[in-house]
Amino acid sequence: EPKMSTKTGKKHEVKIDQISFVDGDSALIDYLKKEYYKPEPSDDDYIYRVFFFILFDSKLKIKEIRGCVLPLNQYTENKKKRVEQYTNGLVRTKNKWRKKSKQKWYVYSFSFATD
């Protein structure tokens, strides 16, 4: 069933589960945790879940990444910095995605618990 995604106010209809990270979800999460997790002494010291939504075009170029921590009232500055670090890592995953069908837009979403 198609889902609606937005990019700067425009709506795009996409069929979900049509794109995947070449080495699988766990490899993507391991990559982000290993390469982009830079804890600082001021970091919150408990585990929380991070959610990401990535919008790709037909050539699998990332057009938009949204990341957040829920509930939003617990989305502290430290967590925002962490999400930015992970987002920078996601931007660097170019050419590490494969599509299962041909369509104009692709959406990939995932979440994981921080260490």
C-alpha positions in Angstrom: 0.0 0.0 0.0 1.4 3.4 -0.9 2.4 5.8 1.8 2.7 9.6 1.6 6.1 11.3 2.2 6.9 15.0 2.1 9.8 17.0 0.8 9.6 20.7 1.3 5.8 20.7 1.4 5.3 18.5 -1.7 3.6 15.2 -1.3 5.1 12.1 -3.0 3.3 8.7 -3.1 5.7 5.8 -2.6 5.4 2.0 -2.2 7.3 1.1 1.0 9.9 -1.7 1.4 11.3 -1.2 -2.0 14.8 -0.2 -0.9 17.4 -1.8 1.3 20.9 -1.2 2.6 23.3 -3.5 0.7 24.6 -5.3 3.8 21.3 -5.3 5.8 19.8 -3.2 8.6 22.1 -4.5 11.3 25.2 -3.5 9.2 23.8 0.0 8.8 23.2 0.4 12.5 26.6 -1.0 13.3 28.2 1.4 10.9 26.4 4.4 12.5 27.3 3.3 16.0 30.9 2.6 15.2 31.7 5.5 13.0 29.4 8.3 14.2 28.9 7.6 17.9 31.1 10.2 19.7 30.1 10.2 23.3 30.9 13.3 25.4 31.0 13.6 29.2 27.8 15.7 29.0 25.9 13.1 27.1 22.7 11.6 28.6 23.7 8.4 30.3 20.8 6.2 29.5 19.7 4.3 26.4 17.1 5.8 24.1 15.6 5.0 20.7 16.5 7.0 17.5 14.1 7.0 14.5 15.2 7.9 11.0 13.2 8.4 7.7 15.2 8.8 4.5 13.7 9.9 1.2 15.5 8.8 -2.0 14.9 9.8 -5.6 14.8 7.3 -8.5 18.6 7.2 -8.8 18.8 6.4 -5.0 20.2 9.8 -4.2 19.3 10.9 -0.7 17.0 13.9 -0.9 16.0 14.2 2.7 16.7 12.7 6.1 14.6 13.2 9.2 15.7 11.8 12.6 14.2 12.2 16.0 14.0 10.8 19.5 10.6 10.2 21.0 9.0 11.4 23.1 9.8 14.8 21.8 9.9 16.4 25.3 13.0 14.2 25.9 14.7 15.4 22.7 17.5 17.3 24.5 20.3 19.2 22.9 22.7 16.3 23.4 20.3 13.9 21.6 19.9 16.4 18.8 23.7 16.5 18.4 23.8 12.7 18.4 21.0 12.5 15.7 23.0 15.0 13.6 26.1 12.8 13.9 24.1 9.8 12.7 22.5 11.9 9.9 26.0 12.8 8.7 26.8 9.1 8.6 23.7 8.4 6.6 24.6 11.0 4.0 27.9 9.1 3.5 26.1 5.8 2.6 25.9 6.8 -1.1 26.1 3.8 -3.4 25.3 1.4 -0.5 21.6 1.0 -1.3 19.7 -1.2 -3.7 16.2 -1.0 -5.0 13.7 -3.8 -5.5 11.5 -2.1 -8.0 11.5 0.9 -10.3 9.7 4.0 -8.9 10.2 7.7 -8.7 10.7 7.9 -4.9 11.8 5.5 -2.2 11.5 5.8 1.6 13.6 3.9 4.1 12.8 4.0 7.8 14.5 2.4 10.8 15.2 2.8 14.4 17.7 1.6 17.0 18.6 2.0 20.6 21.7 3.9 21.4 24.4 2.1 23.5 
